[in-house]
Amino acid sequence: MGRVKLKFLFIFLFGFMVVSASYADTAEFIYRNMVSSSDFSLIPNVGTAYKDEDGNTLIVRRILNQQNDEKDTNIVVFDKHYTSGSGIKSGSILSKKGNIYRANLIGSLSYSFIDFSFTTVIYPFEPLIMAGMTYSNGSSNPLVLLGARITAPLSNFFSSVSFTLVEDARLEGYVAAGVRISNTVDFACSYGFAYKHNLGIFTWGIYGIWLSGSWGVGSISPGISIGVNI
């Protein structure tokens, strides 16, 4: 009787493993830097991040719907966020991370900022919060800005390049508006652009930021950043 129970238990576990593997979410199609999949059991939202067993991280860029032989097929298209040394392999099982949260410390001779943003269903756009200080004429003034950031992975533009400074990098741009506090509360607005490179969860970047407001017209200032993506 005990052998019969063990036999049925073995058959059940084997069948469960087969069914689980059949419905596993994988990096199904890989062509150069392009990663996509049509085998998702549950279609994810745009902006959702996934990680494979080797530590590679992908972000859902868009969902394509194709009709073949009267059958609808949903294809999940990914952006590369971070590629480990082993690279992304076809058939790698993906596990859901959720949203990517970004925090950066940005500095130059004219300003310093801490910013925060995260991926949502409007990816590649991200809501953005910035807080910091401006420095001019020997004085410093705090300011707070709200806006949006857009990201564009460089691997989308250079699909045949596997060099880390391209494959794990992105261009960013942002616009934001808010207030600066001095003797009065001044309106402030800013836009900027950056090159960012991921090193695991860490990131570094080179910035160009324009900041202006009711106190006067500003100019573009260069800066550098360090941050984390979790």
C-alpha positions as CSV (number, residue, x, y, z in Angstrom):
1,M,0.0,0.0,0.0
2,G,2.8,2.3,0.8
3,R,4.5,1.7,-2.5
4,V,1.2,2.6,-4.3
5,K,1.0,5.9,-2.4
6,L,4.6,6.7,-3.3
7,K,3.9,5.9,-6.9
8,F,0.9,8.2,-7.1
9,L,2.8,10.9,-5.3
10,F,5.6,10.6,-7.8
11,I,3.2,10.8,-10.7
12,F,1.5,13.9,-9.2
13,L,4.7,15.7,-8.6
14,F,6.0,14.9,-12.1
15,G,2.8,16.1,-13.6
16,F,2.9,19.3,-11.6
17,M,6.4,20.0,-12.7
18,V,5.5,19.4,-16.4
19,V,2.4,21.7,-16.1
20,S,4.4,24.4,-14.3
21,A,7.1,24.3,-16.9
22,S,4.5,24.6,-19.7
23,Y,3.1,27.8,-18.2
24,A,6.4,29.3,-17.2
25,D,7.1,32.9,-18.3
26,T,10.3,32.9,-20.4
27,A,12.5,35.1,-22.5
28,E,11.3,33.1,-25.5
29,F,12.7,35.1,-28.5
30,I,16.1,36.8,-28.5
31,Y,17.5,38.5,-31.6
32,R,20.6,40.6,-31.0
33,N,19.4,43.0,-28.3
34,M,15.7,42.4,-28.9
35,V,13.9,40.2,-26.3
36,S,10.2,39.1,-26.6
37,S,7.9,36.3,-25.6
38,S,4.5,34.9,-26.5
39,D,4.3,32.2,-23.7
40,F,3.1,34.4,-20.8
41,S,0.3,32.7,-18.8
42,L,-0.9,36.1,-17.6
43,I,-0.1,39.2,-19.8
44,P,1.8,41.8,-17.7
45,N,1.4,45.5,-17.6
46,V,3.7,47.8,-19.5
47,G,6.4,49.0,-17.2
48,T,6.6,45.8,-15.2
49,A,10.1,44.5,-14.5
50,Y,11.2,40.8,-14.7
51,K,14.4,39.1,-13.6
52,D,15.8,35.7,-14.8
53,E,17.9,33.2,-12.8
54,D,21.2,34.8,-14.0
55,G,20.3,38.3,-12.7
56,N,19.3,39.9,-16.0
57,T,16.6,42.5,-15.7
58,L,14.0,43.3,-18.3
59,I,11.2,45.9,-18.4
60,V,8.0,45.4,-20.4
61,R,7.9,48.0,-23.2
62,R,4.7,47.1,-25.0
63,I,2.3,44.3,-25.8
64,L,1.7,43.4,-29.4
65,N,-1.4,41.5,-30.5
66,Q,-1.2,39.4,-33.6
67,Q,-3.9,37.3,-35.3
68,N,-2.8,34.1,-37.1
69,D,-5.3,31.5,-38.3
70,E,-8.1,33.2,-36.4
71,K,-6.1,33.0,-33.2
72,D,-5.0,35.9,-31.1
73,T,-1.4,35.9,-29.8
74,N,-0.1,38.4,-27.3
75,I,3.6,39.1,-27.7
76,V,5.4,40.8,-24.7
77,V,8.3,43.0,-25.9
78,F,11.0,44.0,-23.4
79,D,13.5,46.7,-22.9
80,K,16.9,45.6,-21.5
81,H,17.5,47.2,-18.1
82,Y,20.6,45.3,-16.9
83,T,22.5,42.4,-18.5
84,S,24.7,40.2,-16.3
85,G,28.0,38.7,-17.6
86,S,26.3,35.5,-18.8
87,G,23.8,37.5,-20.9
88,I,20.1,36.7,-21.6
89,K,19.5,33.2,-22.9
90,S,16.5,32.0,-25.0
91,G,14.2,30.0,-22.7
92,S,15.4,31.7,-19.5
93,I,12.6,31.6,-16.9
94,L,11.5,35.1,-15.8
95,S,10.2,36.0,-12.4
96,K,8.2,39.2,-11.8
97,K,9.9,42.0,-9.9
98,G,7.2,44.6,-10.2
99,N,8.0,48.2,-10.8
100,I,11.5,49.7,-11.0
101,Y,12.1,52.5,-8.4
102,R,14.9,54.9,-9.2
103,A,16.7,57.3,-6.8
104,N,19.6,59.6,-7.8
105,L,21.9,62.1,-6.2
106,I,22.8,64.8,-8.8
107,G,25.4,67.5,-8.3
108,S,27.3,70.3,-10.0
109,L,28.7,73.7,-9.1
110,S,25.3,75.3,-9.6
111,Y,22.9,72.9,-8.0
112,S,22.4,69.6,-6.2
113,F,19.3,67.3,-6.4
114,I,17.9,64.1,-5.0
115,D,15.3,62.7,-7.4
116,F,12.9,59.8,-7.3
117,S,10.9,58.1,-10.1
118,F,9.4,54.7,-10.9
119,T,8.0,52.7,-13.8
120,T,4.3,52.6,-14.4
121,V,1.8,51.6,-17.2
122,I,2.8,54.9,-19.0
123,Y,6.4,53.6,-19.4
124,P,8.8,54.9,-20.9
125,F,7.5,57.9,-19.0
126,E,7.9,58.0,-15.3
127,P,6.5,60.4,-12.6
128,L,9.3,62.4,-11.1
129,I,10.0,64.2,-7.8
130,M,13.1,66.4,-7.4
131,A,14.3,68.2,-4.2
132,G,17.5,70.1,-3.8
133,M,19.5,73.3,-3.6
134,T,20.6,76.0,-6.0
135,Y,23.9,77.9,-5.4
136,S,24.6,81.4,-6.7
137,N,26.2,84.6,-5.5
138,G,27.3,82.9,-2.2
139,S,23.8,81.8,-1.2
140,S,21.9,78.6,-1.4
141,N,18.2,78.1,-1.8
142,P,16.0,75.0,-1.5
143,L,13.6,74.0,-4.2
144,V,11.1,71.2,-4.9
145,L,10.0,70.2,-8.4
146,L,7.4,67.7,-9.9
147,G,7.5,66.4,-13.4
148,A,8.0,63.5,-15.7
149,R,11.1,61.5,-16.9
150,I,11.4,59.6,-20.2
151,T,13.9,56.8,-20.7
152,A,15.3,55.3,-23.9
153,P,17.6,52.2,-23.6
154,L,20.5,52.5,-26.0
155,S,20.2,48.8,-26.9
156,N,17.0,49.8,-28.8
157,F,19.1,51.9,-31.1
158,F,22.2,49.7,-31.4
159,S,20.7,46.3,-31.7
160,S,23.9,44.5,-32.6
161,V,26.1,46.0,-29.9
162,S,26.7,43.9,-26.7
163,F,29.2,46.4,-25.1
164,T,28.0,47.1,-21.6
165,L,28.2,51.0,-22.0
166,V,25.5,50.5,-24.7
167,E,23.6,47.4,-23.7
168,D,23.2,48.4,-20.0
169,A,22.8,52.2,-20.7
170,R,20.0,54.6,-21.5
171,L,19.3,58.2,-22.4
172,E,17.0,60.2,-20.2
173,G,15.2,63.4,-20.4
174,Y,12.9,65.2,-18.0
175,V,10.8,68.3,-17.5
176,A,9.7,69.6,-14.1
177,A,8.2,72.6,-12.4
178,G,7.8,73.7,-8.7
179,V,9.0,76.4,-6.3
180,R,12.3,77.8,-4.9
181,I,12.4,79.3,-1.5
182,S,14.5,82.4,-0.9
183,N,13.3,85.6,0.7
184,T,10.1,84.9,-1.3
185,V,8.6,81.7,-2.8
186,D,9.6,81.8,-6.5
187,F,8.3,79.7,-9.4
188,A,10.9,77.4,-10.8
189,C,11.1,75.2,-13.9
190,S,13.7,72.8,-15.2
191,Y,14.5,70.4,-18.0
192,G,17.5,68.2,-18.5
193,F,19.0,65.2,-20.2
194,A,21.4,62.5,-19.2
195,Y,23.4,59.4,-20.1
196,K,22.9,56.6,-17.5
197,H,24.7,53.3,-17.1
198,N,23.6,50.5,-14.8
199,L,26.0,48.4,-12.7
200,G,23.6,45.8,-11.1
201,I,21.2,47.9,-8.9
202,F,23.6,50.9,-9.0
203,T,23.8,53.5,-11.7
204,W,26.0,56.5,-12.6
205,G,25.3,59.2,-15.1
206,I,26.3,62.5,-16.8
207,Y,23.8,65.3,-16.8
208,G,23.0,68.6,-18.5
209,I,20.4,70.6,-16.5
210,W,18.7,73.9,-17.3
211,L,17.0,75.6,-14.3
212,S,15.2,78.9,-14.4
213,G,12.4,80.7,-12.6
214,S,10.9,84.0,-11.6
215,W,14.2,85.1,-10.3
216,G,15.8,85.1,-13.7
217,V,16.8,83.1,-16.8
218,G,19.1,80.2,-16.2
219,S,21.6,78.3,-18.3
220,I,22.5,74.7,-18.9
221,S,24.9,73.3,-16.3
222,P,26.8,70.0,-16.5
223,G,26.6,67.5,-13.6
224,I,27.2,64.0,-12.5
225,S,24.9,61.5,-10.7
226,I,25.0,58.3,-8.7
227,G,22.0,56.3,-7.8
228,V,20.2,53.0,-7.3
229,N,17.4,51.1,-9.2
230,I,15.4,48.6,-7.1
